[in-house]
Amino acid sequence: MSVVDDLLRARAAYDRREWLAAYGSLSRASGDSLDADDFGRLATAAYLVGRRNDCVQALQRAYQLHIDTGDVPAAVRVAFWLGLVLQSSGEAAVGGGWVGRAERLLAGVSGDLVERGYVLIHVMFRHIFAGDLGTALKLAEQVADYGRRYTDPDLVAMGLSGQGRILLYLGRVQEGLALLDEAMVGVAAGEVSTIFAGNVYCTMIEGCQEISDFDRAARWTSALTAWCDEQSGLVAFTGQCAVHRGQIMRAQGAFDEALTELDLAVRRYEDARTMDAAGLAMTERGDVLRMRGDFDAAAKAYERASAFGYEPQPGLALLWLAQGRTAAAVAATRRRLSETAGPVHRSALLPAAVRILLAGGHHDEAARLADELRSIAATFGCPPVQARADHARADVALAAGDPAAALPLLRRERTVWERLEARYDIAYCRTLLGRALRALGDDETALAELAAAQRAFADLGAEPAAREVAALIHPTFPNGLTEREVEVLRLVAAGKTNPEIAKLLVLSEKTVSRHLSNIFTKIDVSTRTSAAAFAYDHHLV
């Protein structure tokens, strides 16, 4: 068979998106027989089957051939790809050098070129990473405009997805989702080339995950999985696909399946040397292990995530809380809150922050954060964010001794989780609902809610949550405290005065004082502050 026939077969395999076959045929061919476009095909196939070094070498050969023939625009396009591949695999300095070379080449060319749109993608990312979202949004608009003027679907899709993701970060969620949907139109129609299509898929899904739009994330994760499966030998994007599947499974309470997918994602990210992404997958794995009660394994997962350069919060702080390290959890949460700006990232942190600060007795601070989450939820218009805001506000109301205010919030929250079939969140909501009903004196209904929550947690393998609910169903109080004394102690921990406690429990102030004296004696404290600390340390509130 002639060299020409081999190349024709390799190009045909490439056109059929048979990446492994195309990579094998092109890499076996003599370098002298390949032209610049063939090296471009080899680079793409190598990237998609996970051969990053071969991809970079092929791109360098293509670049030099274009320079030798004086085809500056084509050389710029290759330099763009070298910058993208190298920067995404952690070689920021070398990748940035190739972007700089592309910009220098363009500076020597008069007139407008579509390649200027490609280089603008790098400039857009530069401003996103610097936190200059306003400028980044304008650059994303310019990228899409280049795509429309030059009928380049890749640029249109990248520009639209960039605009959509940036608008999410700016809090303009519905506008952002509309643009992300528009970007996906070109991908679904097969107009967008494979590498750009994979990036647009992942941008869409990651954006949905960040704003807790689980319905949309699940739909696009399913589509990405099918897209990956259609392409023989595809390795690129399969790590992202696995982590997205793991995230959806965790949200649905399928913990075993989630761990399998997240393990797969970590291995693929490590192979691709995308360490930050591996840290995300490892953090997700730590979250599942923490929810299942395997605290030692969760701690190791969070430690590995940190080693990958990823901040494993708020999961790590929630682990410390579960281990009784409340002060450490509060300190880490406050530190992370001070570092986190923008409604999207804060919406992911605030639910855990409210829970942790309440556990530490910082009611006013928790209430402010719950109100902030409510404001973000109103802006986003995403039911799961609204549900988390309702839960946070209900938790604050219950801690403040106002269970009646918590009930409607919890009922609205439960409706959202039931529609999404989010089993862990349903049980978590029912636990707080049971506590609120008990505080209102409706013990029978409270026990029904708590029993349902305990069964659900047990079925999921969420042992810590199941134990907590069991303790609520069959309470055993520390230091010989009676049930009434615990009621008084909880209200003391909520910051209530003796007259307020008397009114809430329909007791005389003298009786409240007697209960308080007995409590102080039994738990060996002398101040209300110390009594509140005891209540939190022993999970009585």
N, C-alpha and C positions, 0 to 999 in steps of 0.2 A: 504494500500500500504506500502511495506517495506521501511526501510531506504535505502537499496541498490537500490531499484527501483527509489526512489526520487533522489538519487545521479546520477544514470544513465540518468534520464531525464534532470537533471541540466547540466550534462556534454554534453549531446546531444544538448541542447539549446545553450550552449557555442560554440560548434563546428559549429553551424548554424549561429553564430554571432547574436543571439537573446539576446542582452545584458541585457535588462530589465528582461526577463524571467529567464535568467541564474543568474542574481544578486538576484532576489527574491527567487529562489529555494535554492541557496547556502547559502544565509544569514539566511534563516529559518531553515536550517539543524542544527542538534546538532553539536557543536564544536568538540565533541569527535569522530564523524563519519567522519570528514574531515581529509584527509591526507595533507601533505605539498603541493602537486600539486593542490589539491582542493582549499586550501587557496590562492594559486597563481592565480587560475582561478577566485575566488571571488574578489581578489584584482583588476585584470584586468577589470572584469565586473563593479565593483564599480567605478573605474576610468572613464570608458567610459560612465557611466550614470550620472556622476557628483557627486558621493558620495566619496569625497576625504578622509574624516576621516575614513570611513569604509575601503577604500583602504589601508590606512596606517596601520590600525589595523590588517587587514588580512595579509599584508606583514610581519608585526612583528611576527605574529603567524607562518607563513611559515618559516621565518628565524630561529626561535627558534627550530622548529621541525627538520630542516636540521642540525643545530648545535648539537642537541641531538643525531641524528643518525650518526654524524661524516661526513656528506656530505658537506665538505668545499666548493667545487666549486659551488654547488647549493646555499649555504648560501651567497657566494660572489655575485651570480647573483641577489638574492633578495636584498642584500644591495645596489647593483647598482640601482635597481628600487626605493628603498626608497630614495636614494639620488636624483634621477631624479624628483620624485613626490614632495618631500619637497622643493627642490630648485626652481622648476618651480612655486610653489605657495607662494613664498616669504620667506620661512623659510630656508635661506641660511646656517645659523650656524648649525642647526640640520641636514640638508641634507648633508652638508660638513662633519659632524661627521660620517655619514653612509658611505660616500665615503672613509673616512680615515680608517674606520673599514674594508671595503672591501680590501683596499690596504694592511693593516696589515695581514689579513688572507692570501692573496696571497703571501706575503713575506715568509710565513711559509710553502709554498707548493713548492716542487721541480718540475722542468720540465715546459714545456709550456702548457698553457690551453687556450681555447677559451675565458674564462672569463677575461683573461688579456686584450683582445680586448675591452670588454665591459667597463672595468674600464678606458681604454684609452680615451673613449668618454668624460668622465668627465674631464680628464686632458686636452684634446683638448679644451673644452669649457673654462677651466680655463685660458688657454693662449690666446684664442680669446678675452675674457673680459679684459685681461691685455694688449691687443693691440700687443701681440707678434705673429703676423700673420705667420711669417716664421716658427716658431716652431709648431704652430697650424696646418699648412699645412702638415708638416712631420708626425705629429701624426694622422691626418685624413688619410693619405696614409697608415699608419700602421694599422689603424682600418679596412680599406678595405682589406688589405692584410690578416689580421686574418680571415676575412669573407671568402675570397677565399680559404685559406688553410683548414679551418674547414667546408667549404660548409655551411656557415651561411648567408642567404640572408639579414637578418636584419643588420648585421655588414657591409656587402658590400654596402647596400643602404645608411646607415648612414655615412660611410667613403666617399663614392662618393659625397653625397650631401654636406658634410662638406668641402671637397676639392673644390667643385664648388662654394660654397658661399664665401669661403676665396679668391679664385682666382678673383671673382668679386671685392672684396674689394681691391685687389692688382692691379686692373685695367686690368687684363687679362680676359676681359669679354667673348670673344668667347670661350676660353678654359673652363671657368667656366660654361657657359651655356651648353656646350657639356657634361660635367660631370654630371650636374644636369639632363639633359635628360637621360643619362645612368642610373642614380639612379632611375628615374621614370619608366624605363623598368621593373625592378623587382616589383615595386608597381602595375603597370598596369597588369602584369602577375599573380598577386595574390600570389606572393612568399613571400612578406614581411608581418609580423604580424601587427595587426591593429594599435597599438600605434605608432610603428615606421613608418608605412605607412602614418599616419596622420601628423607626424612630417616632413617627407620628402616632402609631398604635400605642407605644409606651407612654408618650406624652399625654395622650388622652386618658389612659388607664390610671397613670400616676396622679393626674389632676383629680380624677374622680375619687381615688382613694384618699387624697388629702382633704377633700371636703366631705368625706363619708357618704358619697353618692353611691351606695352599694349596688343598687339596681343597675345603674349605667355601667359601673365597673364590671359587674358580672357579665353583662351582655358583651362588652368589648373584650373581656378576657376570653370568653368562649370563642369569639371571632378570631382573636389573635392565635389561640390554640389551633384552630382549624387552618389558619393561614400558614402557621409553622409546619403543620403536618403535611400540607400539600407539597412542600418543597424538599425534594430528596437530598439528604445529607446536610440540611441546614443546622448549624450550631448557634450562630449569632441570633440573639433575641430569645433563645430557648431558656436562658437563665431568667430573663425578665418574665417570660411566660410562666415559669415555675413559681416564682415568688408571687406573682399576681394570683395564681391559682391558690397558693398557700394562704394568702391574705383573705381571699373569699371564703375558703374552707374554715379558717379560724373564725371569721364573722358568723358563719353558720353553725359553729360548734362542732365541726368535724375535725377534732384535734389530731387524731392519728394520721389522717390523710394530709392534714396541713403540715405536720412535722416531716412527712415523707417528701412533699413538694419543696419545703424550705431547705431540707438537706440537699436536695438536687440543685436548687438554685445556688446555694453556697459553693458547691463543688464547681459548677459551671462559671460562676463569677471569679472564683480563684483561678481557674484555668485561663480565663480571659484577662486576668490581672486587673479587674475592675474592683478594687478593694473597698471603695465606699459602698458600692452596691452589695458586696458580700457582707458588709457590716449591717446594712439594712436587713438583709435576709436573716442574719444571725440574731439581730434584735427581735425580729418577728418570732423566731424560734424560741428565744428566751421568754417572750410574752406567753406563748402557748405552754411552755414548761412551768412557768410561774402559776398560771391559772389551774394547771393540773396538780400543783402542790409539790413538784419536784424542784425544790428551792436550790439545792446544790447544783443541779444541772443548769438551772436558769441562770445562776450566778456565773457559771463558766461561760455560758452563751453570751451574756452581757459583757464579760471580760474580753472574749474574742472579738465582739463587735467593736469595743474600744480599741483593741489592737489593730483593727482594720481602719481606724480613724473615724469611726462613726459614733455619735453620741447616743447611748442606749436609754434615753429618757423619753417619757416618764416611767417606762417599764421598770428600770432599776430602782427608782424611788418607791414604786409600789411594792417591789420585792422587799425592800428594807422595812416598809410599813408592816408587811405581813410577818416579818421576822421580829417585830417589836422594836425596831430601830427608828422610832418616830422622829426624834430630833434630827437624825441624819437625813431622813426623807424630806422633812420640812426645809432643811437648809439647801438640799440639792434642788428642790422644787423652786424655791425663791431665786436661787442662782439662775436656773434655766429660764424662769419667767423674765428676769432682768435682761437676758440675752436674746429673747425671742420677740421679734417684731412682725407685724403684718397679721391680718385676720386669719389667713389659712393656717399658718403654723401655730398661732395661739389657740385656734379652735381645737387642734389636736392635743394640746397640752392642758387646757383649762379644766376638762372634766376630772382628770386625775389630780390636778392641783387643788380643786375644791375639796375632794375627798381627803387628801393628805392634810390640808390645813385644818379641816374640821377635826380630824383625828388628833391634831396637835393642840386643839383648843383655841385656834385663831379664828373665831367666828366672824368678826367684822371683815377681816381680810378675805375669808372664803365667800362671804356674801357679796363683796365687791366683784370678785372674779366670776361668781355666778351671774351677776347682772351683766358683766362684760360678755359672757358667753351668750346670754339671751339676746343682746344687741347684735352680735355677730350672726346668730341663727336667723334673726329677722331679716338681715341683709342677704344672707345666702339663699334662703328659700329652700333648703334641703331638709326633708323630714328627719333624717337621722341626727343632724346637728341640733335641730329643734328638740328632739327627744333627749339628747344628752343635756341640753340646757334645762329642760324641764326636770330631769333627774337631779341636776346640781341644785336647782332652786328648791326642790322638794327636800333634799338632804339638809339644806340650810334651814328651811322652815322647821323641820323636825328637830334639829339640834337647838333651835331657838324656842322650842316648846309650843309650836303652832302646827300640830298635825292636821288640823282642818284645812290649812292652806296647802298642805302637801298633797292631799288626796286628788284634786282635779288634775294637777300636774302629772302625777304618776299614772292616772288612768289614760291621759292623752299620750304619755310616753309609751305605755304598754301597747296601745293600738298600732303605733308605728312598728315596734319590734315584731308584733304578731304578723303584720302584713309582710314583713321581710323574712319571716321565719328565722329570726336571730335568737336561737334558743337560750344562749347564755344571757343575753341582755334581757330577755323576757323574765328569766328566773331572778336576775339581779334586781329588776324593777319590782317584781312580786315580793321580794324580801323587804324592800323599803316600804312597800304598800302594807305588808303585814305589820310592820312596826308602827306605822301611822294609825292603822285601825286599832291596834292594841292600846295605843296611847289615848284613843278616843273612847275606850271601854268596850269596843265590839270584839270581844275575845274569840267568839266562834268563827267569825269571818276572817279574823286575823290568822287563826290557826290553819284554816283552809288554804289561805294564800301561802303561808310559810311551808306547809306540807307539800304543796305543789312545787314550790321553789326548791325544796330539799330533794325531791324526787328527780327534778330536772338536772340539778347539779350532779347528783349521783350518777345519772345516766350518761352525762357528758364526761364523767371522770374528773370533775372539778372539785377535788377533795377539800381544799381549804374553805371554799364557799359553802359546801355541803355541811362541814363541821360548824361553821358560824350559824347557819340556819338551824341546825339541830340544837345548838345551845339556846337559841331563841325559843324553840318549841318546848324544850325541857330545861329551863334555866336553872343553873346552880350558881349562886352568887358567892363571891369570895368573902373571906373574913366573917362569915356568919351574918352577912347583911340580909335583911328581910326584903320582900318584894317592894313594900311601901318605902323602905329606906332607899332602895335603889331608884325608885321614882323620884324621891327628893334629891338624891345625889345627881341624877341626870339633869335635873333642872338647875341645880347649883353649877354644874359644868357648863350649862347653857347661859350662865351669867345672870340668872334670875335672883331677885332679892327675896327675903322671907315673906313679905306681904304678897309679892307676885306668885310665889309658890303656893301660899295659902289659898289664893284666889283660884289658881289653876286646878288644885287638887281638892278644893272645897273642904279645907281644913281651917282650924284656927291658927293664928300666928304662934300661939303658945305651943300647940301640937307640933308645928313645923320646927320650932326651936328645940323641942325635946328630941325629935327625930334627928336633927342635925347634931345635937350633943352626943347621941348614941352612935351616929355614923363616925364622928371624929374619934370617939373612943375605940371603936372596932377597927378602924383602919390606921389608927395611931398617927393622926395629923392634927394640926392646930389652926390651920387657915383654910379658907374656901378655895384658894388657889391650889393648895396641895391636894385638897379633896378632888378638885376637878382633874388634876393630873392623875390621881389614882383611878378615876373613872375611865379616862382614856387609855391608861396603861393596861387596864383589865377589860377593855373592849365592852364597857357598859354603855357607851354612847357611840 
